[in-house]
Amino acid sequence: MATTPRQLHLNLFIHGRGHHEAAWRHPSASPLPLTDIRYYTGLARKAEAGLFDSVFLADTLAAGDDIARAPRTWLEPVTTLAALAGVTSRIGLVATCSTTYTEPFNLARQFGSLDHITGGRVGWNIVTTWLATASSNFGNQGPLDHAVRYERAEEYMRVVTGLWDSWSDDAVLDDRAAGQYARDGSIRPVHHTGPHYQVAGPLNQPRGPQGRPVFVQAGSSDTGRRFAARHAEAVFTAQMEKATARDFYTDLKALAVEAERAPEHILILPGLSPVIGSTEAEAQRLARELNDLTDPEVGRKRLSGRFGGHDFSHLKLDEPLTPADFPDPGTVEAARSRTEVIIGLVRREKPTLRQLLGYLAGARGHFVTAGTPEQIADLIEDWFHDGAADGFNLMPPVLPAMLDVFIAEVVPLLQRRGLFRTEYAGETLRAHYGLPRPDLRFERVTADER
Ligand SMILES: Cc1cc2nc3c(=O)[nH]c(=O)nc-3n(C[C@H](O)[C@H](O)[C@H](O)COP(=O)(O)O)c2cc1C
């Protein structure tokens, strides 16, 4: 029997007016306000026309202290995703929601609803919320430690999975003549009582087309990887070079096997932020244009946020940095794995603070490159075939301009090389990602249990 060759997965990460910190000011960025839903629907439609697997919306739960000089994606992801559902029909839609600051019953309902609303196209980016200032908007108990956040998230997964599995697939009879809406014994409570959550269940909603949303995750620390190995079906990761991306890929696939999962059921999608020009010189010119628009003080504040509020104000912009200028990543309770990426770069390249901030302005520590469509397609093919990626989380530096170029110029090259689909084969996000429908962990309840 002929086997289908392995193909790339592409996810569009929508962020501000593009991933470059200064994209919002660039002349080729969208003229629409960042609160205008047409901006997001337009991008989702373009990504669908480009046959992407999915689009993704991130989320932060606090405003940030650089608002006056740097906008963010202001619309809340779950509600935005519902709007995107109405104007698309095939592309997967992934929204971020926090395990630390959302009750599991609310989250299970919202994503269960979205799975019905989208006809099985929804994914959930499981985050524990690294941003320290978020806690001040949710009871002000102080930010939770990295380890505690992941420990709570582990229990959280048991609760929400139980809720999504609380209805059997065939529970709804809707038998109007007989007056029987649901099959007897097909809906069961959850009865979860754990250290952090008490949830009786069942969910007040029939099981969605995908069984449950696709689980996406983006933790890359040691704890984050183990969590991903147990739960994630797609993993976003920030890698600054192919060598570290390969190590991450090899390690996570091995951890998935240890967790008794098929390695092909956990897709690894590193971030890629390509500045594309018709010649290399044009791409470099565009990259310079963007960098000239950056504001180092915005960068300094964002760097501080990644390190949980650490003060970098004494560092001179034009003096070379050393790892000693940063806290030990093992002590960072915020975005731990990103701090490891940043210190790794400092150790390797000894940049000045201005140079480091310039690099992070590109895409916050994800892989940034500038080149022609052929060069970008070559790079994608190389990472894909060399054990570094199952696909990419595309982070266009400027939106929509750099997405347009990618779809018009890079996607056809990937298709011609047999690396990317030429039409959608399936209807659901699970189908696009090549994932199985999850088994229902459900036993019919007896009359005594009811
Ligand atoms: C592509 C990508 C997107 C992310 N999106 C979010 C997000 O929307 N909200 C959030 O709180 N964290 C987000 N994160 C952060 C991770 O979920 C995680 O909290 C962070 O990497 C720290 O955990 P770690 O030390 O295990 O990596 C994202 C990370 C990556 C790589």
The ligand as a MOL file (V3000), in Angstrom:
LIG
                    3D

  0  0  0     0  0            999 V3000
M  V30 BEGIN CTAB
M  V30 COUNTS 31 33 0 0 0
M  V30 BEGIN ATOM
M  V30 1 C 4.7410 30.4910 20.4300 0
M  V30 2 C 4.4450 30.6670 21.8730 0
M  V30 3 C 3.2540 31.2380 22.2560 0
M  V30 4 C 2.9460 31.4340 23.5940 0
M  V30 5 N 1.7620 32.0270 23.9130 0
M  V30 6 C 1.5040 32.3040 25.2000 0
M  V30 7 C 0.3160 33.0050 25.5480 0
M  V30 8 O -0.4840 33.3430 24.6880 0
M  V30 9 N 0.0970 33.3000 26.8450 0
M  V30 10 C 0.9690 32.9180 27.8460 0
M  V30 11 O 0.7200 33.1980 29.0100 0
M  V30 12 N 2.1100 32.2370 27.5490 0
M  V30 13 C 2.3930 31.9450 26.2500 0
M  V30 14 N 3.5540 31.3020 25.9340 0
M  V30 15 C 4.4680 30.9040 27.0350 0
M  V30 16 C 4.3830 29.4310 27.4170 0
M  V30 17 O 3.0650 28.9730 27.5030 0
M  V30 18 C 5.0980 29.1670 28.7390 0
M  V30 19 O 4.3950 29.7270 29.8080 0
M  V30 20 C 6.4490 29.7580 28.7800 0
M  V30 21 O 7.1800 29.2580 27.6980 0
M  V30 22 C 7.1170 29.4270 30.1170 0
M  V30 23 O 7.0480 28.0640 30.3970 0
M  V30 24 P 8.3330 27.1800 30.1680 0
M  V30 25 O 9.3780 27.7770 31.0510 0
M  V30 26 O 7.9430 25.7780 30.5320 0
M  V30 27 O 8.6990 27.2770 28.7180 0
M  V30 28 C 3.8760 31.0640 24.5960 0
M  V30 29 C 5.0950 30.4820 24.2190 0
M  V30 30 C 5.3980 30.2800 22.8650 0
M  V30 31 C 6.6920 29.6550 22.4940 0
M  V30 END ATOM
M  V30 BEGIN BOND
M  V30 1 1 1 2
M  V30 2 1 2 3
M  V30 3 2 2 30
M  V30 4 2 3 4
M  V30 5 1 4 5
M  V30 6 1 4 28
M  V30 7 2 5 6
M  V30 8 1 6 7
M  V30 9 1 6 13
M  V30 10 2 7 8
M  V30 11 1 7 9
M  V30 12 1 9 10
M  V30 13 2 10 11
M  V30 14 1 10 12
M  V30 15 2 12 13
M  V30 16 1 13 14
M  V30 17 1 14 15
M  V30 18 1 14 28
M  V30 19 1 15 16
M  V30 20 1 16 17
M  V30 21 1 16 18
M  V30 22 1 18 19
M  V30 23 1 18 20
M  V30 24 1 20 21
M  V30 25 1 20 22
M  V30 26 1 22 23
M  V30 27 1 23 24
M  V30 28 2 24 25
M  V30 29 1 24 26
M  V30 30 1 24 27
M  V30 31 2 28 29
M  V30 32 1 29 30
M  V30 33 1 30 31
M  V30 END BOND
M  V30 END CTAB
M  END
